[in-house]
Amino acid sequence: MIFQGEEMSIGLRGFTIGYDFFAPGKSVCFHSYAKGKNAAARNKVPHFWENSDKFKGTGVAAMKRLLGIVNMNPEVERSEWNHAEEARYGLGGARKTSKFYELYGIDVRKKTTQRHLCQFVRGKMHNMFMAHLRSDGMGIDYSGVDYKWVDPRPNDP
């Protein structure tokens, strides 16, 4: 049972399988949260966390497993998390998670991220990475991408 963190897991699994991700220049969809005028209608929907008492400890174990599979907790011994069906639901073999972390400024040891990534993702990343489009047109050849996102404004909020 994971509520926060599944986006990163899905993204990393896709990246290691060989999927490329691009951010559109404009929002094409959104999530309607239960706030303001949406609150009355949206809060009638059962929430994921309403049953958390029935599954004590499951969330912690699931997060440990998720972080282990995507190599985000190198300080945790591999024997400390559940590996059931990891071959089926784990990482792909096309790319390493370390390449993803390097590209997008994620330090899994220090548990830090470089900020202001959105300014890179909007246009600049697309243009830079497209120069490495594979000859068959089927995605980016990341072996030729030598880039590491570093926040150009580390002192700005």
N, CA and C atoms as a LAMMPS dump frame, in Angstrom:
ITEM: TIMESTEP
0
ITEM: NUMBER OF ATOMS
471
ITEM: BOX BOUNDS ff ff ff
-5.0000000000000000e+02 5.0000000000000000e+02
-5.0000000000000000e+02 5.0000000000000000e+02
-5.0000000000000000e+02 5.0000000000000000e+02
ITEM: ATOMS id mol type element x y z
1 1 1 N 0.836 -1.174 0
2 1 2 C 0 0 0
3 1 3 C 0.886 1.245 0
4 2 1 N 1.005 1.865 -1.145
5 2 2 C 1.785 3.088 -1.279
6 2 3 C 0.865 4.18 -1.801
7 3 1 N 0.843 5.296 -1.124
8 3 2 C 0.074 6.431 -1.623
9 3 3 C 1.015 7.507 -2.149
10 4 1 N 2.088 7.755 -1.426
11 4 2 C 3.064 8.739 -1.879
12 4 3 C 4.328 8.004 -2.295
13 5 1 N 4.741 8.206 -3.52
14 5 2 C 5.946 7.548 -3.998
15 5 3 C 5.734 6.703 -5.232
16 6 1 N 4.499 6.405 -5.548
17 6 2 C 4.265 5.527 -6.692
18 6 3 C 4.653 6.187 -8.005
19 7 1 N 4.566 7.512 -8.093
20 7 2 C 4.933 8.196 -9.339
21 7 3 C 6.415 7.98 -9.661
22 8 1 N 7.245 8.115 -8.637
23 8 2 C 8.688 7.935 -8.83
24 8 3 C 8.988 6.489 -9.215
25 9 1 N 8.335 5.554 -8.562
26 9 2 C 8.539 4.146 -8.869
27 9 3 C 8.155 3.831 -10.314
28 10 1 N 6.999 4.299 -10.731
29 10 2 C 6.537 4.048 -12.096
30 10 3 C 7.463 4.715 -13.102
31 11 1 N 7.875 5.945 -12.816
32 11 2 C 8.784 6.659 -13.711
33 11 3 C 10.127 5.962 -13.854
34 12 1 N 10.692 5.525 -12.747
35 12 2 C 11.989 4.836 -12.795
36 12 3 C 11.893 3.482 -13.479
37 13 1 N 10.822 2.767 -13.21
38 13 2 C 10.649 1.475 -13.87
39 13 3 C 10.519 1.677 -15.376
40 14 1 N 9.748 2.679 -15.777
41 14 2 C 9.614 2.973 -17.206
42 14 3 C 10.925 3.384 -17.828
43 15 1 N 11.676 4.233 -17.146
44 15 2 C 12.973 4.698 -17.65
45 15 3 C 13.928 3.523 -17.851
46 16 1 N 13.981 2.611 -16.876
47 16 2 C 14.911 1.476 -16.989
48 16 3 C 14.451 0.457 -18.034
49 17 1 N 13.172 0.44 -18.328
50 17 2 C 12.661 -0.432 -19.389
51 17 3 C 12.983 0.155 -20.757
52 18 1 N 13.119 1.482 -20.814
53 18 2 C 13.476 2.137 -22.067
54 18 3 C 12.524 3.229 -22.516
55 19 1 N 11.508 3.526 -21.716
56 19 2 C 10.594 4.611 -22.073
57 19 3 C 11.264 5.96 -21.883
58 20 1 N 10.939 6.898 -22.753
59 20 2 C 11.407 8.272 -22.626
60 20 3 C 10.228 9.128 -22.192
61 21 1 N 10.495 10.098 -21.347
62 21 2 C 9.447 10.975 -20.849
63 21 3 C 9.723 12.399 -21.278
64 22 1 N 8.681 13.065 -21.714
65 22 2 C 8.786 14.468 -22.079
66 22 3 C 7.68 15.226 -21.381
67 23 1 N 7.975 16.441 -20.997
68 23 2 C 6.966 17.279 -20.353
69 23 3 C 6.388 18.23 -21.388
70 24 1 N 5.077 18.258 -21.511
71 24 2 C 4.474 19.192 -22.466
72 24 3 C 4.696 20.633 -22.022
73 25 1 N 4.68 21.524 -22.969
74 25 2 C 4.861 22.944 -22.672
75 25 3 C 3.714 23.537 -21.886
76 26 1 N 2.538 22.943 -22.008
77 26 2 C 1.351 23.402 -21.289
78 26 3 C 0.676 22.211 -20.634
79 27 1 N -0.022 22.468 -19.554
80 27 2 C -0.736 21.395 -18.86
81 27 3 C -1.814 20.815 -19.764
82 28 1 N -1.865 19.503 -19.804
83 28 2 C -2.864 18.83 -20.628
84 28 3 C -3.9 18.1 -19.771
85 29 1 N -3.624 17.974 -18.488
86 29 2 C -4.57 17.366 -17.566
87 29 3 C -4.249 17.847 -16.165
88 30 1 N -5.145 17.577 -15.243
89 30 2 C -4.917 18.004 -13.869
90 30 3 C -5.635 17.052 -12.928
91 31 1 N -5.327 17.193 -11.662
92 31 2 C -5.948 16.386 -10.621
93 31 3 C -6.808 17.317 -9.789
94 32 1 N -8.077 17.011 -9.684
95 32 2 C -9.006 17.841 -8.933
96 32 3 C -8.994 17.418 -7.47
97 33 1 N -8.262 18.141 -6.647
98 33 2 C -8.175 17.81 -5.227
99 33 3 C -9.451 18.226 -4.503
100 34 1 N -9.654 17.671 -3.318
101 34 2 C -10.848 17.952 -2.52
102 34 3 C -10.673 19.249 -1.745
103 35 1 N -10.599 20.346 -2.488
104 35 2 C -10.448 21.663 -1.877
105 35 3 C -11.463 22.61 -2.482
106 36 1 N -11.793 23.652 -1.73
107 36 2 C -12.688 24.675 -2.243
108 36 3 C -14.025 24.098 -2.676
109 37 1 N -14.463 24.473 -3.866
110 37 2 C -15.768 24.03 -4.362
111 37 3 C -15.812 22.529 -4.651
112 38 1 N -14.656 21.87 -4.77
113 38 2 C -14.601 20.426 -5.024
114 38 3 C -14.722 19.59 -3.754
115 39 1 N -14.556 20.214 -2.591
116 39 2 C -14.467 19.47 -1.34
117 39 3 C -15.703 18.616 -1.053
118 40 1 N -16.89 19.18 -1.197
119 40 2 C -18.109 18.438 -0.852
120 40 3 C -18.25 17.154 -1.668
121 41 1 N -18.058 17.258 -2.963
122 41 2 C -18.207 16.083 -3.827
123 41 3 C -17.05 15.109 -3.676
124 42 1 N -15.836 15.607 -3.645
125 42 2 C -14.653 14.737 -3.615
126 42 3 C -14.482 14.013 -2.287
127 43 1 N -14.902 14.611 -1.18
128 43 2 C -14.726 13.966 0.117
129 43 3 C -15.731 12.85 0.372
130 44 1 N -16.676 12.638 -0.526
131 44 2 C -17.607 11.52 -0.406
132 44 3 C -16.979 10.223 -0.911
133 45 1 N -15.906 10.329 -1.661
134 45 2 C -15.204 9.173 -2.207
135 45 3 C -14.366 8.534 -1.099
136 46 1 N -14.433 7.214 -0.939
137 46 2 C -13.594 6.579 0.092
138 46 3 C -12.11 6.895 -0.148
139 47 1 N -11.402 7.092 0.929
140 47 2 C -9.976 7.42 0.841
141 47 3 C -9.125 6.178 1.12
142 48 1 N -8.017 6.13 0.479
143 48 2 C -7.062 5.034 0.628
144 48 3 C -6.691 4.796 2.09
145 49 1 N -6.44 5.868 2.823
146 49 2 C -5.923 5.763 4.178
147 49 3 C -6.989 5.411 5.212
148 50 1 N -8.26 5.341 4.826
149 50 2 C -9.318 5.027 5.784
150 50 3 C -9.183 3.617 6.36
151 51 1 N -8.511 2.726 5.652
152 51 2 C -8.344 1.348 6.112
153 51 3 C -6.944 1.051 6.629
154 52 1 N -6.159 2.088 6.869
155 52 2 C -4.769 1.861 7.256
156 52 3 C -4.638 1.116 8.585
157 53 1 N -5.595 1.261 9.5
158 53 2 C -5.522 0.543 10.775
159 53 3 C -5.609 -0.968 10.594
160 54 1 N -6.26 -1.405 9.522
161 54 2 C -6.406 -2.837 9.267
162 54 3 C -5.11 -3.466 8.763
163 55 1 N -4.179 -2.623 8.306
164 55 2 C -2.953 -3.131 7.688
165 55 3 C -1.729 -2.477 8.314
166 56 1 N -1.647 -2.479 9.628
167 56 2 C -0.542 -1.841 10.35
168 56 3 C 0.815 -2.316 9.828
169 57 1 N 1.687 -1.38 9.548
170 57 2 C 3.042 -1.688 9.12
171 57 3 C 3.201 -1.968 7.64
172 58 1 N 2.091 -2.163 6.951
173 58 2 C 2.157 -2.488 5.53
174 58 3 C 2.762 -1.346 4.722
175 59 1 N 2.371 -0.123 5.049
176 59 2 C 2.892 1.04 4.313
177 59 3 C 4.396 1.182 4.455
178 60 1 N 4.916 0.974 5.649
179 60 2 C 6.362 1.072 5.888
180 60 3 C 7.098 -0.016 5.123
181 61 1 N 6.584 -1.234 5.195
182 61 2 C 7.208 -2.349 4.474
183 61 3 C 7.15 -2.128 2.967
184 62 1 N 6.016 -1.614 2.483
185 62 2 C 5.864 -1.369 1.049
186 62 3 C 6.824 -0.287 0.573
187 63 1 N 6.99 0.762 1.368
188 63 2 C 7.905 1.836 0.978
189 63 3 C 9.352 1.34 0.992
190 64 1 N 9.705 0.52 1.948
191 64 2 C 11.059 -0.043 1.998
192 64 3 C 11.314 -0.889 0.751
193 65 1 N 10.313 -1.663 0.36
194 65 2 C 10.416 -2.5 -0.846
195 65 3 C 10.549 -1.625 -2.09
196 66 1 N 9.673 -0.631 -2.208
197 66 2 C 9.684 0.254 -3.369
198 66 3 C 11.044 0.957 -3.496
199 67 1 N 11.531 1.526 -2.398
200 67 2 C 12.819 2.223 -2.428
201 67 3 C 13.965 1.265 -2.73
202 68 1 N 13.852 0.04 -2.259
203 68 2 C 14.877 -0.957 -2.554
204 68 3 C 14.904 -1.329 -4.027
205 69 1 N 13.735 -1.561 -4.585
206 69 2 C 13.655 -1.95 -5.995
207 69 3 C 14.244 -0.873 -6.894
208 70 1 N 13.966 0.402 -6.607
209 70 2 C 14.439 1.49 -7.474
210 70 3 C 15.785 2.065 -7.022
211 71 1 N 16.458 1.361 -6.129
212 71 2 C 17.811 1.724 -5.677
213 71 3 C 17.89 3.102 -5.023
214 72 1 N 16.863 3.462 -4.269
215 72 2 C 16.874 4.753 -3.587
216 72 3 C 17.287 4.654 -2.122
217 73 1 N 17.499 3.459 -1.627
218 73 2 C 17.947 3.315 -0.238
219 73 3 C 19.168 2.396 -0.167
220 74 1 N 20.288 2.837 -0.722
221 74 2 C 21.47 1.973 -0.745
222 74 3 C 21.991 1.612 0.641
223 75 1 N 21.57 2.356 1.665
224 75 2 C 22.018 2.077 3.025
225 75 3 C 21.27 0.908 3.665
226 76 1 N 20.194 0.449 3.038
227 76 2 C 19.398 -0.666 3.566
228 76 3 C 19.831 -1.962 2.881
229 77 1 N 20.119 -2.959 3.694
230 77 2 C 20.521 -4.267 3.16
231 77 3 C 19.384 -4.85 2.321
232 78 1 N 19.738 -5.46 1.204
233 78 2 C 18.733 -6.04 0.307
234 78 3 C 17.903 -7.128 1.008
235 79 1 N 18.461 -7.758 2.029
236 79 2 C 17.738 -8.816 2.739
237 79 3 C 16.619 -8.256 3.624
238 80 1 N 16.551 -6.926 3.789
239 80 2 C 15.572 -6.314 4.691
240 80 3 C 14.23 -5.99 4.032
241 81 1 N 14.094 -6.272 2.748
242 81 2 C 12.806 -5.999 2.109
243 81 3 C 12.378 -7.163 1.226
244 82 1 N 11.085 -7.21 0.976
245 82 2 C 10.437 -8.302 0.26
246 82 3 C 10.747 -8.228 -1.237
247 83 1 N 11.232 -9.313 -1.796
248 83 2 C 11.596 -9.364 -3.218
249 83 3 C 10.579 -10.153 -4.065
250 84 1 N 9.423 -10.474 -3.484
251 84 2 C 8.408 -11.235 -4.212
252 84 3 C 8.02 -10.521 -5.508
253 85 1 N 8.016 -11.254 -6.584
254 85 2 C 7.635 -10.766 -7.915
255 85 3 C 8.455 -9.569 -8.407
256 86 1 N 9.647 -9.428 -7.875
257 86 2 C 10.509 -8.323 -8.302
258 86 3 C 10.885 -8.439 -9.782
259 87 1 N 11.076 -9.647 -10.263
260 87 2 C 11.402 -9.817 -11.681
261 87 3 C 10.26 -9.329 -12.56
262 88 1 N 9.052 -9.509 -12.093
263 88 2 C 7.879 -9.095 -12.863
264 88 3 C 7.607 -7.598 -12.74
265 89 1 N 7.733 -7.048 -11.54
266 89 2 C 7.361 -5.659 -11.289
267 89 3 C 8.55 -4.75 -10.994
268 90 1 N 9.733 -5.253 -11.193
269 90 2 C 10.929 -4.484 -10.879
270 90 3 C 11.423 -3.627 -12.03
271 91 1 N 12.71 -3.432 -12.061
272 91 2 C 13.341 -2.572 -13.055
273 91 3 C 13.571 -3.296 -14.372
274 92 1 N 13.742 -2.509 -15.418
275 92 2 C 14.086 -3.055 -16.719
276 92 3 C 15.596 -3.126 -16.876
277 93 1 N 16.03 -3.586 -18.019
278 93 2 C 17.454 -3.74 -18.265
279 93 3 C 18.023 -2.769 -19.284
280 94 1 N 17.204 -1.841 -19.788
281 94 2 C 17.672 -0.921 -20.835
282 94 3 C 18.543 0.2 -20.287
283 95 1 N 18.261 0.65 -19.083
284 95 2 C 19.003 1.76 -18.467
285 95 3 C 19.11 1.537 -16.969
286 96 1 N 20.082 2.187 -16.379
287 96 2 C 20.308 2.107 -14.937
288 96 3 C 19.606 3.26 -14.225
289 97 1 N 19.15 3.003 -13.006
290 97 2 C 18.551 4.077 -12.212
291 97 3 C 19.568 5.177 -11.939
292 98 1 N 20.831 4.827 -11.826
293 98 2 C 21.871 5.824 -11.549
294 98 3 C 21.92 6.892 -12.643
295 99 1 N 21.628 6.53 -13.888
296 99 2 C 21.593 7.505 -14.978
297 99 3 C 20.447 8.496 -14.764
298 100 1 N 19.306 7.998 -14.368
299 100 2 C 18.155 8.853 -14.081
300 100 3 C 18.496 9.827 -12.95
301 101 1 N 19.051 9.301 -11.871
302 101 2 C 19.387 10.145 -10.725
303 101 3 C 20.411 11.214 -11.102
304 102 1 N 21.381 10.832 -11.885
305 102 2 C 22.411 11.782 -12.343
306 102 3 C 21.797 12.877 -13.215
307 103 1 N 20.996 12.475 -14.18
308 103 2 C 20.382 13.449 -15.092
309 103 3 C 19.549 14.492 -14.36
310 104 1 N 18.8 14.049 -13.355
311 104 2 C 17.821 14.923 -12.726
312 104 3 C 18.214 15.419 -11.338
313 105 1 N 19.487 15.254 -10.968
314 105 2 C 19.994 15.847 -9.73
315 105 3 C 19.492 15.218 -8.451
316 106 1 N 19.402 13.906 -8.42
317 106 2 C 18.929 13.199 -7.233
318 106 3 C 20.112 12.475 -6.594
319 107 1 N 20.36 12.742 -5.326
320 107 2 C 21.435 12.077 -4.59
321 107 3 C 20.784 11.114 -3.604
322 108 1 N 20.816 9.82 -3.929
323 108 2 C 20.129 8.832 -3.099
324 108 3 C 20.858 8.57 -1.785
325 109 1 N 22.13 8.871 -1.716
326 109 2 C 22.878 8.675 -0.473
327 109 3 C 22.611 9.808 0.522
328 110 1 N 22.641 11.027 0.034
329 110 2 C 22.389 12.191 0.907
330 110 3 C 20.9 12.485 1.063
331 111 1 N 20.069 11.83 0.237
332 111 2 C 18.614 12.051 0.242
333 111 3 C 18.288 13.504 -0.076
334 112 1 N 18.926 14.021 -1.118
335 112 2 C 18.694 15.397 -1.541
336 112 3 C 18.41 15.438 -3.036
337 113 1 N 17.779 16.517 -3.444
338 113 2 C 17.542 16.759 -4.861
339 113 3 C 17.96 18.178 -5.191
340 114 1 N 18.393 18.376 -6.425
341 114 2 C 18.652 19.713 -6.916
342 114 3 C 17.291 20.346 -7.208
343 115 1 N 17.162 21.613 -6.905
344 115 2 C 15.881 22.282 -7.107
345 115 3 C 15.815 22.957 -8.474
346 116 1 N 14.664 23.525 -8.755
347 116 2 C 14.399 24.301 -9.97
348 116 3 C 14.531 23.482 -11.254
349 117 1 N 14.256 22.208 -11.182
350 117 2 C 14.345 21.326 -12.344
351 117 3 C 13.347 21.709 -13.434
352 118 1 N 12.204 22.25 -13.049
353 118 2 C 11.167 22.582 -14.041
354 118 3 C 11.679 23.532 -15.12
355 119 1 N 12.576 24.43 -14.77
356 119 2 C 13.08 25.359 -15.789
357 119 3 C 13.9 24.631 -16.845
358 120 1 N 14.466 23.484 -16.504
359 120 2 C 15.212 22.68 -17.466
360 120 3 C 14.272 21.796 -18.282
361 121 1 N 13.32 21.191 -17.599
362 121 2 C 12.41 20.25 -18.246
363 121 3 C 11.589 20.927 -19.339
364 122 1 N 11.197 22.168 -19.118
365 122 2 C 10.376 22.897 -20.099
366 122 3 C 11.218 23.355 -21.281
367 123 1 N 11.31 22.56 -22.296
368 123 2 C 11.969 22.945 -23.543
369 123 3 C 13.438 22.61 -23.612
370 124 1 N 14.23 23.055 -22.661
371 124 2 C 15.68 22.856 -22.716
372 124 3 C 16.037 21.374 -22.728
373 125 1 N 15.429 20.618 -21.834
374 125 2 C 15.722 19.19 -21.762
375 125 3 C 15.345 18.509 -23.077
376 126 1 N 14.167 18.81 -23.556
377 126 2 C 13.697 18.202 -24.796
378 126 3 C 14.687 18.476 -25.933
379 127 1 N 15.076 19.708 -26.084
380 127 2 C 16.006 20.074 -27.165
381 127 3 C 17.368 19.407 -26.991
382 128 1 N 17.872 19.383 -25.77
383 128 2 C 19.179 18.776 -25.513
384 128 3 C 19.158 17.267 -25.771
385 129 1 N 18.136 16.599 -25.28
386 129 2 C 18.074 15.147 -25.397
387 129 3 C 17.736 14.704 -26.818
388 130 1 N 16.976 15.487 -27.559
389 130 2 C 16.624 15.119 -28.931
390 130 3 C 17.864 15.021 -29.827
391 131 1 N 18.925 15.71 -29.455
392 131 2 C 20.174 15.591 -30.215
393 131 3 C 20.729 14.169 -30.129
394 132 1 N 20.218 13.381 -29.189
395 132 2 C 20.687 12.009 -28.982
396 132 3 C 19.62 10.977 -29.367
397 133 1 N 18.705 11.395 -30.235
398 133 2 C 17.674 10.472 -30.707
399 133 3 C 18.334 9.304 -31.431
400 134 1 N 17.9 8.107 -31.119
401 134 2 C 18.472 6.918 -31.755
402 134 3 C 18.184 6.941 -33.244
403 135 1 N 19.029 6.317 -34.002
404 135 2 C 18.892 6.323 -35.461
405 135 3 C 17.587 5.694 -35.938
406 136 1 N 17.027 4.783 -35.134
407 136 2 C 15.746 4.175 -35.52
408 136 3 C 14.553 5.029 -35.072
409 137 1 N 14.846 6.179 -34.435
410 137 2 C 13.79 7.079 -33.988
411 137 3 C 13.029 6.599 -32.77
412 138 1 N 13.488 5.523 -32.163
413 138 2 C 12.761 4.911 -31.052
414 138 3 C 13.34 5.3 -29.689
415 139 1 N 13.446 6.587 -29.448
416 139 2 C 13.874 7.045 -28.125
417 139 3 C 15.262 7.635 -28.103
418 140 1 N 15.647 8.032 -26.926
419 140 2 C 16.924 8.699 -26.702
420 140 3 C 17.996 7.673 -26.355
421 141 1 N 19.169 7.847 -26.937
422 141 2 C 20.325 7.025 -26.578
423 141 3 C 21.031 7.745 -25.429
424 142 1 N 20.676 7.376 -24.222
425 142 2 C 21.216 8.06 -23.042
426 142 3 C 22.692 7.762 -22.806
427 143 1 N 23.241 6.783 -23.494
428 143 2 C 24.674 6.524 -23.328
429 143 3 C 25.494 7.702 -23.859
430 144 1 N 24.912 8.494 -24.749
431 144 2 C 25.597 9.664 -25.278
432 144 3 C 25.268 10.956 -24.561
433 145 1 N 24.358 10.886 -23.596
434 145 2 C 23.972 12.085 -22.848
435 145 3 C 24.857 12.184 -21.615
436 146 1 N 25.73 13.178 -21.616
437 146 2 C 26.627 13.417 -20.489
438 146 3 C 26.158 14.703 -19.811
439 147 1 N 25.175 14.565 -18.95
440 147 2 C 24.562 15.736 -18.338
441 147 3 C 24.171 15.423 -16.904
442 148 1 N 24.301 16.403 -16.042
443 148 2 C 23.861 16.272 -14.664
444 148 3 C 23.221 17.588 -14.253
445 149 1 N 21.94 17.538 -13.887
446 149 2 C 21.242 18.754 -13.47
447 149 3 C 21.811 19.27 -12.167
448 150 1 N 22.225 20.532 -12.188
449 150 2 C 22.676 21.234 -10.99
450 150 3 C 21.889 22.528 -10.929
451 151 1 N 21.286 22.787 -9.805
452 151 2 C 20.457 23.97 -9.621
453 151 3 C 21.269 25.242 -9.892
454 152 1 N 20.868 26.025 -10.888
455 152 2 C 21.594 27.266 -11.185
456 152 3 C 21.301 28.387 -10.19
457 153 1 N 20.262 28.178 -9.344
458 153 2 C 19.889 29.195 -8.352
459 153 3 C 19.735 28.525 -6.978
460 154 1 N 20.803 27.977 -6.429
461 154 2 C 20.671 27.195 -5.186
462 154 3 C 20.2 28.007 -3.986
463 155 1 N 20.327 29.322 -4.027
464 155 2 C 19.925 30.143 -2.89
465 155 3 C 18.522 30.722 -3.019
466 156 1 N 17.88 30.46 -4.17
467 156 2 C 16.524 30.957 -4.385
468 156 3 C 15.511 29.931 -3.867
469 157 1 N 14.371 30.429 -3.37
470 157 2 C 13.341 29.476 -2.902
471 157 3 C 12.716 28.716 -4.051
